[in-house]
Amino acid sequence: MKFLKPKSKNKGFTLIETLVSLALFTIVLVIAAGTVVSVIDINKRNQAISSVVNNLNYSIDSMVRDIKTGYLYKCNYEGSNGNKTISNMKADTTTNTCKGNKIVDLISTISGEHVIVEYKFIPADSDSGANGYIEKTTYGENGLESGKYSITDKTNVNIEAVSFDVTNPDSLDCESDCNYGQPSVSVIIKGKAGSQTLEVSKFYVQTFISQRLINITDFKH
């Protein structure tokens, strides 16, 4: 008597099925890897632009604090024979109320000493490709420059326009024909943050700075 064995129906993957599966897996793996790399790159760019913006905010805040705690605001003050001393600055009777100015001078007190400081907008140089920036210059007791540097990042920030509106009303102890008020500076800054390797973001900054010191003649003369 013969016994018939049933044929096994279990079969493995064919070569074609294996190749197709491997190809699909490879495609999915490549797409996933590309997505991860893109996310990492975007994260690095965001961190870089965030660092640039934070540094810009710190620079502008430092300038605002310096102006706020200073006094005797001047527009385009040239000094006496090119020298900018505190005595000459106090003796200058020019009204110095201006709008849309690119330079503001003042007597700074933020360091604990009275020092003449100038903030000046330096526009971009198309020939050299240098970005625009805000320059800070300090003057010594002899009236000559003692230090000069950019307060903004010239590599990753391009300052396109700066406007200083200076208002110098009469002192509170004025006796006749007086226009009372507190000296102030309105600042408008326009520019772009970023570079060729970073995402470029436009920014506009507008702030109003009122002199912290009381507006009396003792601070002006």
C-alpha positions as CSV (number, residue, x, y, z in Angstrom):
1,M,0.0,0.0,0.0
2,K,1.4,3.4,-1.0
3,F,1.1,6.5,1.1
4,L,1.1,9.9,-0.8
5,K,2.8,12.8,0.9
6,P,1.1,16.2,0.4
7,K,3.3,18.7,-1.4
8,S,4.6,21.5,0.8
9,K,3.1,24.9,0.0
10,N,5.7,26.9,2.0
11,K,7.8,28.9,-0.4
12,G,10.6,31.5,0.3
13,F,10.9,34.9,-1.4
14,T,12.0,34.8,-5.0
15,L,15.1,36.7,-6.1
16,I,13.0,39.4,-7.7
17,E,10.8,39.9,-4.6
18,T,14.0,40.2,-2.5
19,L,15.5,42.8,-4.8
20,V,12.3,44.8,-4.9
21,S,12.0,44.8,-1.1
22,L,15.7,45.8,-0.8
23,A,15.2,48.6,-3.3
24,L,12.2,50.0,-1.4
25,F,13.9,49.8,1.9
26,T,16.9,51.7,0.4
27,I,14.7,54.4,-1.0
28,V,12.9,54.9,2.4
29,L,16.3,54.9,4.2
30,V,17.7,57.6,1.9
31,I,14.6,59.8,2.2
32,A,14.7,59.4,6.0
33,A,18.4,60.3,6.1
34,G,17.9,63.3,3.9
35,T,15.1,64.5,6.1
36,V,17.3,64.2,9.3
37,V,20.2,66.1,7.6
38,S,17.8,68.8,6.5
39,V,16.4,69.2,10.0
40,I,19.9,69.4,11.5
41,D,20.9,72.0,8.9
42,I,17.8,74.1,9.5
43,N,18.4,73.9,13.3
44,K,22.0,75.1,12.8
45,R,20.8,78.0,10.6
46,N,18.1,79.0,13.1
47,Q,20.7,78.9,16.0
48,A,23.1,81.0,14.0
49,I,20.5,83.7,13.0
50,S,19.2,83.7,16.6
51,S,22.7,84.4,17.8
52,V,23.1,87.2,15.3
53,V,19.8,88.8,16.3
54,N,20.6,88.5,20.1
55,N,24.0,90.2,19.6
56,L,22.3,92.9,17.6
57,N,19.7,93.5,20.3
58,Y,22.4,93.6,23.0
59,S,24.4,96.2,20.9
60,I,21.4,98.4,20.4
61,D,20.3,98.1,24.1
62,S,23.8,99.1,25.1
63,M,23.7,102.2,22.9
64,V,20.2,103.1,24.3
65,R,21.4,102.8,27.9
66,D,24.4,104.9,27.2
67,I,22.3,107.7,25.6
68,K,19.7,107.5,28.3
69,T,22.2,107.9,31.2
70,G,24.1,110.6,29.4
71,Y,23.3,114.2,28.8
72,L,24.0,117.3,26.5
73,Y,22.9,115.6,23.3
74,K,24.4,117.3,20.2
75,C,23.9,116.8,16.4
76,N,27.0,116.6,14.4
77,Y,29.1,118.2,17.0
78,E,32.6,119.0,15.5
79,G,34.2,120.5,18.6
80,S,36.6,123.4,18.8
81,N,39.3,123.1,16.1
82,G,38.5,119.4,15.8
83,N,38.9,118.8,19.6
84,K,35.9,117.6,21.5
85,T,36.4,118.4,25.2
86,I,33.7,118.5,27.8
87,S,34.3,122.2,28.6
88,N,34.0,123.1,24.9
89,M,30.9,121.0,24.5
90,K,29.3,122.7,27.5
91,A,30.3,126.1,26.2
92,D,28.7,125.5,22.8
93,T,25.3,127.3,22.8
94,T,24.0,125.7,19.6
95,T,20.4,124.6,20.0
96,N,21.2,121.2,18.5
97,T,17.6,120.1,17.8
98,C,17.6,118.1,14.6
99,K,15.8,115.3,12.7
100,G,17.0,112.6,10.5
101,N,20.6,113.0,11.6
102,K,23.2,110.3,11.2
103,I,25.4,111.3,14.1
104,V,24.7,112.0,17.7
105,D,27.2,113.2,20.3
106,L,26.7,113.2,24.1
107,I,28.5,113.2,27.4
108,S,28.3,109.6,28.6
109,T,28.2,108.7,32.3
110,I,27.6,104.9,32.1
111,S,31.2,104.1,32.9
112,G,31.1,106.2,36.0
113,E,33.1,109.0,34.4
114,H,32.0,111.8,32.2
115,V,33.3,111.0,28.6
116,I,32.3,112.4,25.3
117,V,30.8,109.7,23.0
118,E,29.8,109.8,19.4
119,Y,27.5,107.3,17.6
120,K,27.7,107.5,13.9
121,F,26.1,105.6,11.0
122,I,28.7,104.3,8.5
123,P,26.9,103.3,5.3
124,A,27.8,100.2,3.3
125,D,30.7,100.4,0.8
126,S,29.6,99.0,-2.6
127,D,33.2,98.9,-3.8
128,S,34.6,96.7,-1.0
129,G,31.4,95.0,-0.2
130,A,31.6,96.0,3.4
131,N,28.3,96.2,5.3
132,G,26.9,99.3,6.9
133,Y,27.3,99.6,10.7
134,I,27.0,101.9,13.7
135,E,30.3,103.2,15.0
136,K,31.1,104.3,18.5
137,T,33.9,106.8,19.2
138,T,35.1,108.0,22.6
139,Y,37.1,111.1,23.3
140,G,39.7,111.6,26.0
141,E,40.3,114.6,28.2
142,N,42.5,116.2,25.6
143,G,39.5,116.1,23.1
144,L,41.1,113.6,20.8
145,E,39.8,110.2,19.9
146,S,40.7,107.5,22.5
147,G,38.8,104.6,21.0
148,K,36.7,103.7,17.9
149,Y,34.8,100.5,17.1
150,S,31.7,99.1,15.5
151,I,28.9,98.2,18.0
152,T,27.2,96.0,15.4
153,D,28.4,92.8,13.7
154,K,29.8,94.0,10.4
155,T,30.0,90.4,9.1
156,N,26.5,89.2,9.7
157,V,24.5,92.5,10.0
158,N,24.1,95.2,7.4
159,I,22.8,98.5,8.8
160,E,21.0,100.2,5.9
161,A,19.8,103.4,7.5
162,V,20.0,105.2,10.9
163,S,18.1,108.3,11.9
164,F,18.7,110.2,15.2
165,D,16.1,112.8,16.0
166,V,17.5,115.0,18.8
167,T,15.3,117.3,20.9
168,N,16.9,119.8,23.4
169,P,14.2,121.9,25.2
170,D,14.9,124.6,27.6
171,S,16.1,123.8,31.1
172,L,13.6,123.6,33.9
173,D,15.2,126.6,35.6
174,C,14.7,128.7,32.5
175,E,13.2,132.1,33.4
176,S,11.7,133.5,30.2
177,D,10.3,132.4,26.8
178,C,10.8,128.8,27.9
179,N,9.9,125.6,26.1
180,Y,10.2,123.2,29.0
181,G,10.7,119.5,28.5
182,Q,13.2,116.7,28.8
183,P,16.0,116.2,26.3
184,S,15.4,113.1,24.2
185,V,16.7,111.2,21.2
186,S,14.5,109.2,18.9
187,V,16.3,106.4,17.0
188,I,15.2,104.6,13.9
189,I,17.4,101.7,12.5
190,K,16.8,99.7,9.4
191,G,18.9,96.8,8.2
192,K,19.3,93.1,7.5
193,A,20.6,90.3,9.7
194,G,22.3,87.4,8.1
195,S,24.9,86.6,5.4
196,Q,25.4,84.5,2.4
197,T,25.6,81.4,4.6
198,L,22.7,82.4,6.8
199,E,19.1,83.2,6.2
200,V,18.7,87.0,5.8
201,S,16.0,88.7,7.9
202,K,15.0,92.3,7.6
203,F,14.5,94.3,10.7
204,Y,13.3,97.7,11.8
205,V,14.0,99.2,15.2
206,Q,12.5,102.4,16.6
207,T,13.0,103.6,20.1
208,F,12.5,106.8,22.1
209,I,15.2,107.7,24.6
210,S,14.5,110.3,27.3
211,Q,17.4,111.7,29.3
212,R,17.4,110.2,32.8
213,L,19.1,113.2,34.5
214,I,16.8,116.1,35.4
215,N,17.0,118.9,32.8
216,I,18.6,121.8,34.7
217,T,21.3,124.2,33.8
218,D,23.9,122.6,36.1
219,F,24.2,119.7,33.7
220,K,24.7,121.9,30.7
221,H,27.3,124.4,31.9
